[in-house]
Amino acid sequence: MKVDIEPGSGFCFGVENAVKIAEEALKGGNQVYCLGEIVHNEVEVARLKDMGLVTITHEQFAELHDTRVLVRAHGEPPSTYAAAQKNNITIIEATCPIVHSIQEKITNVRALAEQSDGQIVIFGKEGHAEVIGLLGAAGDRGILVTGKHDTGKIDFTRPVWLFSQTTRSKTEYELVAEII
């Protein structure tokens, strides 16, 4: 049998980066928690668990104090960082640079959206960790649209800023943008 592996397949660079950051943080046997699974790959999650990475939920995170928590490539909303500061939790930042850039752009337009009674539309998958972070950055101006069938949530008489989850279809994004 011959197995061909498509060039470029595997983890995206954001996940590769997060895994490297986790490995470095775990050196020397230091306790490190990860807020959610670091990657959607059970073999890699098990490998990092064997190294000492402990995957936790947001509920468990809320109970932690005086420890270190890795923020995976998907990123987190501002409320996570505020809780970490309150509970003396050191954040090990592994947010994908592209996701981080989108979060910053959303944060930057939020004041404009507030001044103009505008809307920050996030095109993404409901409940996805990255989308939760993007909506957190948008605050009360954020509206989730999962596809063209959701565009009725948007008030087209008000200004709209459109952003997308990094892993969504470009074609579907363009369709939503065209409708807007």
Solvent accessible surface area in square Angstrom, and as a share of the most:
residue,aa,sasa,rsa
1,M,228,1.02
2,K,168,0.71
3,V,109,0.63
4,D,114,0.59
5,I,138,0.70
6,E,126,0.57
7,P,118,0.74
8,G,86,0.83
9,S,66,0.43
10,G,70,0.67
11,F,69,0.29
12,C,77,0.46
13,F,109,0.45
14,G,0,0.00
15,V,19,0.11
16,E,80,0.36
17,N,54,0.27
18,A,0,0.00
19,V,13,0.08
20,K,133,0.56
21,I,46,0.24
22,A,0,0.00
23,E,48,0.22
24,E,107,0.48
25,A,13,0.10
26,L,7,0.03
27,K,126,0.53
28,G,84,0.81
29,G,70,0.68
30,N,74,0.38
31,Q,89,0.39
32,V,0,0.00
33,Y,43,0.16
34,C,0,0.00
35,L,0,0.00
36,G,16,0.15
37,E,82,0.37
38,I,2,0.01
39,V,11,0.06
40,H,139,0.62
41,N,54,0.27
42,E,148,0.67
43,V,117,0.67
44,E,23,0.10
45,V,23,0.13
46,A,49,0.38
47,R,95,0.35
48,L,1,0.00
49,K,141,0.60
50,D,129,0.67
51,M,80,0.36
52,G,33,0.32
53,L,7,0.03
54,V,62,0.36
55,T,57,0.33
56,I,9,0.05
57,T,71,0.41
58,H,81,0.36
59,E,129,0.58
60,Q,92,0.41
61,F,6,0.03
62,A,57,0.44
63,E,134,0.60
64,L,32,0.16
65,H,106,0.48
66,D,103,0.53
67,T,26,0.15
68,R,70,0.26
69,V,0,0.00
70,L,0,0.00
71,V,0,0.00
72,R,25,0.09
73,A,6,0.05
74,H,22,0.10
75,G,0,0.00
76,E,7,0.03
77,P,15,0.09
78,P,70,0.44
79,S,76,0.49
80,T,6,0.04
81,Y,74,0.28
82,A,63,0.49
83,A,33,0.25
84,A,2,0.02
85,Q,154,0.68
86,K,174,0.74
87,N,18,0.09
88,N,101,0.52
89,I,12,0.06
90,T,80,0.46
91,I,41,0.21
92,I,24,0.12
93,E,79,0.36
94,A,1,0.01
95,T,12,0.07
96,C,12,0.07
97,P,71,0.45
98,I,85,0.43
99,V,5,0.03
100,H,83,0.37
101,S,42,0.27
102,I,28,0.14
103,Q,22,0.10
104,E,89,0.40
105,K,112,0.48
106,I,0,0.00
107,T,77,0.45
108,N,109,0.56
109,V,24,0.14
110,R,75,0.27
111,A,54,0.42
112,L,94,0.47
113,A,0,0.00
114,E,84,0.38
115,Q,150,0.67
116,S,50,0.32
117,D,73,0.38
118,G,0,0.00
119,Q,3,0.01
120,I,0,0.00
121,V,0,0.00
122,I,0,0.00
123,F,0,0.00
124,G,0,0.00
125,K,116,0.49
126,E,129,0.58
127,G,55,0.53
128,H,36,0.16
129,A,19,0.15
130,E,4,0.02
131,V,1,0.00
132,I,81,0.41
133,G,0,0.00
134,L,0,0.00
135,L,49,0.24
136,G,24,0.24
137,A,5,0.04
138,A,0,0.00
139,G,27,0.26
140,D,123,0.64
141,R,49,0.18
142,G,24,0.24
143,I,36,0.18
144,L,25,0.12
145,V,0,0.00
146,T,32,0.19
147,G,6,0.06
148,K,120,0.51
149,H,144,0.64
150,D,22,0.11
151,T,12,0.07
152,G,75,0.72
153,K,110,0.47
154,I,9,0.04
155,D,52,0.27
156,F,103,0.43
157,T,126,0.73
158,R,77,0.28
159,P,58,0.36
160,V,39,0.22
161,W,62,0.22
162,L,37,0.18
163,F,28,0.12
164,S,24,0.16
165,Q,7,0.03
166,T,58,0.34
167,T,104,0.61
168,R,68,0.25
169,S,47,0.30
170,K,150,0.64
171,T,104,0.60
172,E,79,0.35
173,Y,64,0.24
174,E,87,0.39
175,L,71,0.35
176,V,1,0.00
177,A,41,0.31
178,E,144,0.65
179,I,73,0.37
180,I,62,0.32
